[in-house]
Each structure stands twice: as C-alpha cells, then as structure tokens.
Amino acid sequence: SSASNSLPAIVIDVHRPQAIITDPADGSSFEGSLAITAECPDQDLVTLRFQYRAIADTTWTDLAGPLAHGPYTAVFAPGTLGTYALRALAADQFGQDPAPQEITVEAADLAPESPLQLTATVDGGTSTLTWIAPPDPSDDLDGYHVYRDTVQVTPPSPLPPTTVIWEDSGLADGSYEYQVSAVDEAGQESDLSSSVTAEVYTPSLNHVLPVTTFASTDLSGAGARPGDLVELRARAPDGTFATLASVTS
C-alpha cells in the first residue's frame, strides 16, 4: 500500500555553525589585555578563529586559531588605546559563518582598582594599617592615599607604590575609620577600599601604695576592652621597655 511504501522525511541542515562570544560582554572596557571566551553549540564545527579590527577599519585580523576543539579562548592585547570589534568565526567542512556575531570593546587607561584586605592594629596611640596592592595590568601604579574619617591624612603626593604598611601616630583616645585608595601615573584615583576601624584607648593601672619590697605583688587596672591583650611594661634606665606580664582582659 501507499502507507507501507512511504519513506521518512529527510532533513538536511544547510546552515553554517555559529559561535557566540560569552565573555567579555559587549561594550566592556579593559586595560592591558582581555581574555575572550566563545562557545559553539553546533556539532559540525570544524574550526573556530578569533578575529579583531579597529572600529574604524574594515579589515579583520586573526587573533587566534583556527581552533579545532574547545575550550575556545584567546587573549587580546592591542597595545593601542581605542575601540575594537571582536568576533568568533566558526566554520564547518562546507564553509564559514556568513554573519558572525560581533562585539565591541574599549581598550582604555582605567583608574586603578581599590587596595585589598585593609587591616588596622593599635599599639598605644599608633594605628598601623596594612593592605595588599591591587592588580596593576599596565604597570602604572603611582601610589596610595590614606583617609581617616573620610579626610585624606597622607601628603598630596601619593605614598610610594611599594608602600603596604603605614602608621598613624599621636592619636588621642577614640574610634577612627580608615580607607585607602590607589592612584596611577595619570592621577586617576581608585574607589576607596573597604573601611576598617581602629579603637585607641589608654588603660589605667592602679598604683601600689605604699611601695612594696616583696618579690611579687598583685596589680589591678581599668579601661581595657574585653578580649584585648594588656601588657605590663617596665622602663629601664636606658629608656627601653621590657614586658613583665601580659594578660587578656
């Protein structure tokens, strides 16, 4: 019968494979170099190549490839500031994608990123800050500014770029909030880092009266905060201090 002699329909896929750039996002800005990632869902992909052109040019230049299998990645480091178009050009055994996706990116001189992992420790009236330098892809970090309670307390010229420790001394008892920013050679300043708080206070020691001649004696004091380390120090004739005892309050 006609039903028993019918053949299944045959579907012929004639479209070319298409790759999509998944990272970076269209319109991204970068400094130095840029990692590019693409994906292609088509099973008949034979090769993929990354290409770029300056936005004012019409000629595409190969960046990486042809790549025969994933992961499909490349690094774009143009060396000249400006706007560029990027594309991932996929091809099967019959030819390449006639209308590949394009994105634009901006190679720019960006402000630095913020310093990382700011910490503060207090010893007497001195607050010591430490931080980690931010990534510096263009090697143009010029230094840092330090802010106490939102007011810059370092000189107008940035601290040297090798600085990752800074002391703020002569502080009265009180609570102080610190942040640090990074500055590049063009004078661009980063956002302020996350803030840290330094608590400066002076514990008091009760005097021992009358002066004792015993080899040991009990001492008491006040003003320490719970959990802080309190040290009892004695000053020698030469002006140096030796720690006699330490206790957690």
N, C-alpha and C positions, 0 to 999 in steps of 0.2 A: 504494500500500500504506500501512498504518498507519505504517510506519517512515519512508517518504518524506514523509509529511504531518505528522510530528511537528515541533514548534517548540522552539527552545532555551528553557531556563528563564530567566526574568527575575528578577533580584534587585533588590529595592527597599530602599535604605538609608534607614531612618527614624530613625536615631539622630542626636542633635544633636552638633555639634562640641564637643570638649573641649580646653581649654587647660591646660597644666601650667606652674607656676612653677618654673623651673630654677635661679634664683638670686634671693634667698638661700636657704639651707637652712632647713627647718622648725626652729623653736626658736632661731634666731640672735638675738644681741644686737647693738645698734648704738648709736652716739652721733651726734646731729645729724641726718644724712639717710642714706637707704638706697636704693641702686639696685636695681630689680626687673626681672627678665627673664622672659619667658614664651615658650613655643613651642606651636604647634598643628599636628598632622600632617594634619588633615582638609582636604581640597581645597575643600569647600563653605563654608568660613568666610567670613562677610561682615563681621562686626565683632568686635572684642575690646576690652573695657574692664577696667581695673583698679579694684578697689574695696577699701575698708578699713572696719573698725569697731573701736572699743574692745572688749576682750574681754567687758566687762560689758553692752555694748549689743546690741540685736538688729537695728538698722537699719544697712544698708550705705550708704556714701557713695562716690560716684565719685571716683577719684583721677586717672585719665587715660583718654581715649578718648571716643567709640568710635574705635578704630584700624582702618583698612580693610586695612592690609598691614603686614608686618614691616619692620624688627625691632620686636618688641613689648616696649617698655621704658617705665619710669616711675621717678620719684624720689619717695620717701615721706619727708616731714619733718614729723612730727606736732606738734612744739613742746611737747608734754607727755609726761613720762615715763610709762611703763606698758606693758602687754601689749596687742598689737593682732593682729587676724586680717586676713589679706590673701587675695584671690582674683583670678583672671583669668577673667572671664565671657565665654565665646565664644557667638556666635550665627550661625545661617545664615538663609536667607530665610524659614524657617518658624518660627523661634523660638530661644530661648537654651537653653543647657545647664541642665537642671533640677537637677543635682547637681554644681556645680563644685568642684574641689579647693580646699581651704583650708589655709593655713599660719599659724602664729603666730610673731610676732617681739617682741622686748623692746626698747623704747626706754629706754636706761639711761645713767646717768652713769658711764662706764667709766674705769678708770685709763688714764693716757696710754700711748702706745706708747714703746718704748725709743728713745733718741737713735741717730742713724745715723752710720756711717762715722767712728768714733772713730780718731784718729791721735795719735801721740806723737813729738816730736822732742826731742833733747837738746842742750844747749849748756852745757858746764861742769857745774855742779851743779844745773842747772834743766831740768826736763822740762816742755815746753809741749804741752798737749792741745788738739785741735780736734775739733769734731763738727758734725753737721747736726741741726737741730731736727726732732723727729718731727712727723707730721701732727697738727693740733690743730683738729678739726672744731667743737668747742664753744667755741673761743677762751678756754679756762680754764687754760692752762698757767701754772704759778706759778714754775717754775724747775727747777734741777738740783742733784743731789748727786753728788760725785765720790768714788770709792772707790780707795784704794791698798792693794793686797794684802788685799782684802775689807773693809778698815776705812774708814769714812767720814772724809775728811780736810777736808771743807768744813764751814762752820758749820752748826748745827742748822737755821737758816732757809735755804731754798734759795737758790742763786745766782740772780740776776735772769733772767727768761725770755729776755732778749736776749743772754745770755752764750753764746758758742760757742767761746771761747778761754779757757783757764785755765792758769796757771803754777804749778808746784810747785817751789819753790826751796830751796836749802840742803841738797840731798841728798848723802849720802855715796856713795862708790863702791858699786855693787851693781846688782842687777836688780829692777825694780819693775813690777808688773802693775796696770793701771788699768782701771776701768769707770765708766760714768756712767749715772745714772738720771734720769728726768723726774718731776716732781711737779705735780699740778694744785691748783687753789684749794681743793679739798675735802681736801687732804692725801693723796690717793691716789698711790702711787708705782709707777712702771712696773717691769717687769723690768729687770735690769741689761743694759747694752749688751754687745756683743761686747767682749772684752778686748784690750788692746794692751800690749806690754812695752817699757819704756824701760831701756836699759843705760847706766848712769852710770859713767864711769871717767876717770882722770886720766893722760894720757900723761906721760912724763918726758923732759926734754931734757938731754942730756949737756953739761956746762959746757965752755966753750972756755978752756983754760988753757995758757999764760999769755994774757992779754988781747991780742988781735991788733990790729995797726994797718993790716992790709990792707983794701982796699976791699970784699973779699968773702971769705967763708970757708965751709967745709963744716960743717954741723951734723948731729948724729945724735941719735936718741932711742929710746925703747922704750915699750911698753904700748898702742900703738894697735891696734885690731882691723882685720883685713883688709877693705879696701873702704871704710873710713871716711875722711872728709875731715879732714886735720890742718892747722891754720893756725898760722903763727908770727907772733906779735903783739909789738909794741914799745910800751911805755908812755911817753907824752910827759910833760914836766914838769907839764902841767896835769891829768894823771891820765887822759887819754883814751888809747885804744889804736888803733894803726894796724896793718893786716895787711901784713907784709913778704913773706910767701910762703905758698902753700898747696899741699898735695900729697895724693894719695890713697895711703893706706898699703897 
